[in-house]
Amino acid sequence: MMDELKLFALPTRVITGVGSSAHLGTEARRLGERALLVSTRGAAARDTILTGIRATLEQAGVAVTPYDELTGEPTLEEVDL
């Protein structure tokens, strides 16, 4: 007996490789004009990777809202702001 055919379409693009984060701004801009950049407490201030990601987004015209108040795995209180 054949099962009924089911189709799931997931519009996902995955870009990998050395330097791929440099394309983040262009890819994000295709999806909109704003981005929420989530990190753990204090990471944004000390992490050059996050600094580069933010710059790439802003150079592509994406407004970045940083949220760096997470202490690790988010609690319900942190998520339900």
FENDACOR-V157967 format. One line per field, one symbol per residue. phi: phi as a letter, one per 40 degrees, with the letter a starting at -180 (. if undefined). burial: + if it has 24 or more other ideal C-beta (glycine too) atoms within 12 Angstrom, else -. A space follows every 10 residues. Layout:
phi=???
burial=???
This chain:
phi=.ccccbbbbb cbbbbbhdgc cccdcccccc cibbabbbac dgcccbbccc cccccccccc gbcbbcbbbc bicccccccc c
burial=---------- ---------- ---++--+-- ----+-+-+- ---+-----+ --++-++--+ -+-+-+---- ---------- -
